[in-house]
């Protein structure tokens, strides 16, 4: 079956539309905190509730094998509608803190039916070139992660309620696009019934374990780095009396990862996903180690260093997902992708918490960034055997 040219752009567009519910929440946190009169602890709860919801959702989606038992486009569509509805809960007339937390929690919960399921849909259409396809997919998500920083520096005067209405509409439209225009791919396998064993069945295979552990090491570093890019820039400007547009450069540094994802996807066509993932992780590990010297650099070299780190830190992500998809048990591919994502984001919660506490305790010393290095180092160790295996692409 010949793959239509519109399939990948529609998957990327719909995936970005759905996950915009998460990104937009980051963009309007300041406005939400003012509207609901949140203290710092309340703001932290709201911020983490989306991530906790996502972890909970990915776990339940995985153990119930929803993405394998039902048509993925239907799961994606329904999840998009439910996430869009949850996003609008805080617009109800009787607003309170509990409703705000529940709204963000269920946005995260139903994103579990969008992000990993979108990768499952892509895997049904790509047997060869999956790494390239996921490079575009994850690249779009990276741009979405960076986008709130661009909004902050733009000075655009926007109404946070209108942002919620707009993103909910876009997410629902994205789900509808998948449902109407992206049918079953030629490489799908009939899924298994309800089972707690989807992940365990795939985990019996060494290549799947290697890719999964590599991804877990990658996730220890990735979101902690992204979360603290503005902090790192602010610390540098204070210590070096430098003038710097922090929101703008935060956007540029994080968005550089989108280029890394897409470029890595093309390189996989010749080198394979394992080599690309290994190279990206090796560069980001070196950046973790060299970060202790970065604050002594002049501004242009400091920014160049962070751009390299931003480029490499996520370039391996789509390739890990590609290898996981290719090595998982075919009948449990959706569940395997979902549970690996669940574990990865759980690790993220721990790394962000640890890095934050260390920054507070050690007076924002650049040496704190060394705590990120064990993640990619562990990932490199686990991924190395795949370099000798057949080419995954």
C-alpha positions in Angstrom: 0.0 0.0 0.0 1.4 3.4 -1.0 1.5 5.9 1.8 -0.3 9.2 0.9 1.9 12.3 1.2 -0.6 14.0 3.6 -0.4 11.4 6.3 2.7 12.6 8.2 1.8 16.4 8.1 -1.7 15.6 9.4 -0.4 13.5 12.2 2.1 16.2 13.2 -0.5 19.0 12.9 -3.0 17.0 15.0 -0.4 16.0 17.6 0.6 19.6 18.0 -3.0 20.8 18.2 -3.8 18.3 21.0 -0.7 19.0 23.0 -1.2 22.7 22.7 -3.5 22.3 25.7 -0.4 21.6 27.8 1.7 24.3 26.3 -1.0 27.0 26.5 -1.3 26.3 30.3 2.4 27.1 30.7 1.9 30.3 28.8 -0.9 31.6 31.0 0.2 30.5 34.4 0.9 34.1 35.5 -2.6 35.2 34.5 -4.2 32.1 36.2 -2.3 32.7 39.4 -3.6 36.3 39.5 -7.2 35.3 38.7 -7.3 32.6 41.3 -5.1 34.6 43.8 -2.7 31.7 44.1 0.2 31.6 46.5 3.5 30.0 45.5 2.5 26.6 46.8 -0.8 26.7 45.0 0.9 27.7 41.8 3.3 24.7 42.2 0.3 22.4 42.7 -1.4 23.7 39.5 1.8 23.4 37.5 2.5 19.8 38.6 -1.1 18.6 38.3 -0.9 18.4 34.5 2.2 16.2 34.7 0.7 14.0 37.5 -2.5 13.7 35.3 -0.4 12.7 32.3 1.5 10.0 34.3 -1.7 8.7 35.7 -3.3 8.6 32.3 -0.4 6.9 30.5 -0.4 4.2 33.2 -4.1 3.5 32.9 -4.1 3.7 29.1 -1.2 1.3 29.1 -2.5 -1.4 31.5 -5.9 -1.4 29.8 -4.3 -1.6 26.4 -6.7 1.0 25.0 -4.5 2.0 22.1 -4.2 -1.7 21.1 -7.7 -2.9 21.7 -9.4 0.0 19.8 -8.7 2.0 16.6 -6.0 4.5 17.6 -7.6 7.3 15.6 -10.8 6.9 17.6 -8.8 6.9 20.9 -7.0 10.0 19.7 -10.2 11.7 18.7 -12.1 11.0 21.9 -9.1 11.9 24.1 -8.8 15.2 22.2 -12.4 16.0 22.9 -12.2 15.1 26.6 -8.9 17.0 27.0 -10.4 20.1 25.3 -13.4 19.9 27.6 -11.3 19.5 30.7 -9.3 22.6 29.6 -12.5 24.7 29.7 -13.6 23.6 33.2 -12.0 26.6 34.9 -14.2 28.9 32.8 -17.3 27.8 34.7 -19.0 30.6 36.7 -18.3 29.1 40.1 -14.5 29.1 40.0 -12.4 27.7 42.9 -8.9 26.2 43.4 -10.1 22.5 43.4 -11.8 23.0 40.0 -8.6 24.6 38.6 -6.5 21.6 39.8 -9.0 19.1 38.5 -9.1 20.9 35.1 -5.3 20.7 34.7 -5.1 17.2 36.0 -7.6 15.9 33.5 -6.0 17.8 30.6 -2.8 15.8 31.5 -4.8 12.6 31.9 -6.4 12.7 28.4 -3.1 13.9 26.8 -2.1 10.3 27.4 -4.5 9.4 24.5 -2.9 12.0 22.3 0.9 12.0 22.6 1.8 8.3 22.8 -1.2 7.3 20.6 0.0 9.7 17.9 3.3 7.8 17.9 1.4 4.5 17.6 -0.5 5.9 14.6 2.8 7.0 13.0 4.2 3.5 13.6 1.3 2.0 11.7 2.2 4.0 8.6 6.0 3.7 8.8 7.9 0.4 8.9 10.9 2.0 7.3 11.7 5.6 8.0 9.9 5.7 11.4 12.8 7.6 12.9 12.4 10.4 10.3 8.6 10.5 10.9 9.0 10.7 14.7 11.7 13.3 14.2 9.0 15.6 12.7 6.5 14.6 15.3 8.7 15.3 18.4 10.1 18.4 16.7 6.7 19.9 16.6 6.2 19.1 20.3 9.6 20.8 21.1 8.4 24.0 19.3 5.2 23.8 21.4 7.3 23.6 24.6 9.3 26.6 23.5 6.4 28.7 22.4 5.2 30.0 25.8 8.6 31.7 26.2 8.1 33.5 22.9 4.7 34.7 24.1 6.3 36.1 27.2 8.9 38.1 25.3 6.5 39.4 22.7 4.5 41.7 25.0 1.3 40.5 23.4 -1.7 41.6 25.5 -3.9 38.5 25.5 -6.9 37.4 27.5 -6.2 34.1 29.2 -9.8 32.9 28.8 -9.6 33.4 25.1 -6.4 31.4 25.0 -8.2 28.5 26.7 -11.1 28.7 24.2 -8.8 28.9 21.2 -6.6 26.0 22.3 -9.6 23.8 23.2 -11.1 24.5 19.7 -7.8 23.7 18.0 -7.3 20.5 20.0 -10.8 19.2 19.1 -10.2 20.1 15.5 -6.9 18.1 15.6 -8.7 15.1 16.9 -11.3 15.4 14.2 -8.6 15.6 11.5 -7.1 12.3 12.7 -10.5 10.6 12.9 -11.6 11.7 9.4 -8.4 11.7 7.3 -5.9 9.3 8.9 -7.1 5.7 8.5 -5.4 2.5 9.7 -1.9 2.2 8.4 -0.7 -0.8 6.4 1.6 -2.0 9.2 -0.9 -2.3 12.1 -1.4 -5.6 13.9 -4.6 -6.6 15.6 -4.2 -5.7 19.3 -4.5 -7.9 22.3 -7.4 -7.9 24.7 -7.3 -6.2 28.2 -4.0 -7.2 29.8 -1.6 -6.1 32.5 1.2 -7.9 30.6 1.8 -5.6 27.6 4.9 -4.0 28.9 6.3 -7.2 30.5 5.8 -9.1 27.2 7.9 -6.6 25.3 10.4 -6.2 28.1 11.5 -9.8 27.7 13.4 -8.7 24.6 16.9 -7.3 25.1 16.6 -4.6 22.3 13.4 -3.3 23.8 15.0 -3.1 27.3 18.0 -1.3 25.9 15.9 1.3 24.1 13.6 1.7 27.2 16.5 2.2 29.6 18.2 4.6 27.2 15.0 6.6 27.1 14.7 6.6 30.9 18.3 8.1 31.2 17.4 10.6 28.5 14.3 11.7 30.4 16.3 12.3 33.6 18.1 15.1 31.8 15.6 16.5 29.2 12.7 18.2 31.0 14.9 19.3 33.9 17.1 21.1 31.4 14.1 22.7 29.7 12.6 23.7 33.0 15.7 25.4 34.2 16.9 27.1 31.0 15.4 30.5 32.1 16.9 29.9 35.6 20.3 29.2 34.1 20.1 32.4 31.9 19.0 34.5 34.9 21.8 33.2 37.1 24.4 34.0 34.3 23.1 37.5 33.8 23.3 38.2 37.5 26.7 36.7 38.0 28.2 38.4 34.9 26.2 41.6 34.9 25.1 40.8 31.4 22.1 42.2 29.5 20.0 39.4 28.0 16.5 38.9 26.8 15.8 35.7 28.9 12.4 34.8 27.5 13.6 35.2 23.9 16.8 33.1 24.4 14.8 30.5 26.4 12.6 30.1 23.3 15.6 29.9 20.9 17.5 27.4 23.1 14.6 25.0 23.6 13.4 25.4 20.0 16.9 24.4 18.7 15.9 20.9 19.8 13.2 20.9 17.0 16.0 21.2 14.5 17.9 18.5 16.2 14.9 16.1 16.0 14.3 16.7 12.3 17.9 16.6 11.4 18.4 13.4 13.4 15.4 11.9 11.6 17.0 12.4 8.2 20.4 11.1 9.4 18.7 7.8 10.6 17.9 7.0 6.9 21.6 6.2 6.5 22.9 5.7 10.0 20.0 4.2 11.8 18.2 5.3 15.0 20.5 3.8 17.5 23.6 5.6 16.2 21.7 9.0 16.0 20.3 8.5 19.6 23.8 7.6 20.9 25.4 10.6 19.2 22.8 13.0 20.5 23.0 11.6 24.1 26.8 11.7 24.0 26.8 15.4 23.1 24.3 16.3 25.8 26.3 14.3 28.4 29.4 16.3 27.4 27.3 19.5 27.9 26.2 18.4 31.3 29.9 17.9 32.4 31.1 21.1 30.7 28.3 23.2 32.2 30.4 23.8 35.3 32.7 26.0 33.2 30.0 27.7 31.1 29.3 30.6 33.5 32.9 31.8 32.9 32.3 32.2 29.2 31.6 35.5 27.5 27.9 35.9 26.6 28.0 34.9 22.9 30.0 31.7 23.8 27.7 30.9 26.7 24.6 31.2 24.4 26.3 29.1 21.7 27.0 26.4 24.3 23.4 26.4 25.4 22.2 26.2 21.8 24.3 23.1 21.3 22.9 21.6 24.5 19.4 22.5 23.4 20.0 21.0 20.0 21.3 17.7 21.3 19.3 17.2 24.5 16.1 16.1 22.6 17.6 14.9 19.3 17.7 11.3 20.7 14.1 11.4 21.9 12.2 10.4 18.6 14.9 7.8 17.9 14.3 6.1 21.3 10.5 6.1 20.5 11.3 4.6 17.1 13.4 1.8 18.5 10.8 1.1 21.2 8.1 0.9 18.6 10.1 -1.4 16.4 11.2 -3.8 19.1 7.9 -4.0 21.1 5.5 -6.9 20.7 3.4 -5.9 17.7 0.1 -6.7 19.3 1.0 -4.5 22.4 2.9 -1.7 20.6 0.5 1.0 21.7 0.6 -0.1 25.4 4.4 -0.5 25.3 4.9 3.0 24.0 2.5 4.4 26.6 4.0 2.7 29.6 7.6 3.6 28.6 6.4 7.2 28.3 4.7 7.0 31.7 7.9 5.8 33.4 10.0 8.4 31.6 7.8 11.3 32.8 7.8 9.9 36.3 11.6 10.1 36.2 11.2 13.7 35.0 9.3 14.6 38.2 12.1 13.3 40.3 14.9 15.1 38.4 13.1 18.4 38.3 12.5 18.2 42.1 16.1 17.2 42.8 17.6 20.0 40.6 15.3 22.6 42.2 16.3 21.6 45.7 20.0 21.6 44.8 19.8 25.1 43.3 18.1 26.4 46.4 20.6 24.7 48.8 23.8 25.6 46.9 23.0 29.2 46.1 22.4 28.6 42.4 25.9 27.2 41.7 26.6 25.9 38.1 28.0 22.7 39.7 24.4 21.7 40.4 23.9 21.0 36.7 26.3 18.0 37.1 23.3 16.1 38.7 21.9 15.8 35.2 24.9 13.9 33.9 24.1 10.4 35.3 21.0 10.2 33.2 22.6 10.4 29.7 25.6 8.4 31.0 23.3 5.6 32.1 21.5 5.9 28.7 24.7 5.6 26.8 25.7 2.5 28.7 22.4 0.8 28.0 22.1 1.9 24.4 25.6 0.8 23.4 24.7 -2.9 22.6 22.2 -1.6 20.0 25.0 -0.1 18.0 26.1 -3.6 17.0 22.6 -4.8 16.2 20.7 -4.4 12.9 19.9 -0.9 11.8 16.7 0.6 13.4 15.3 3.4 11.3 
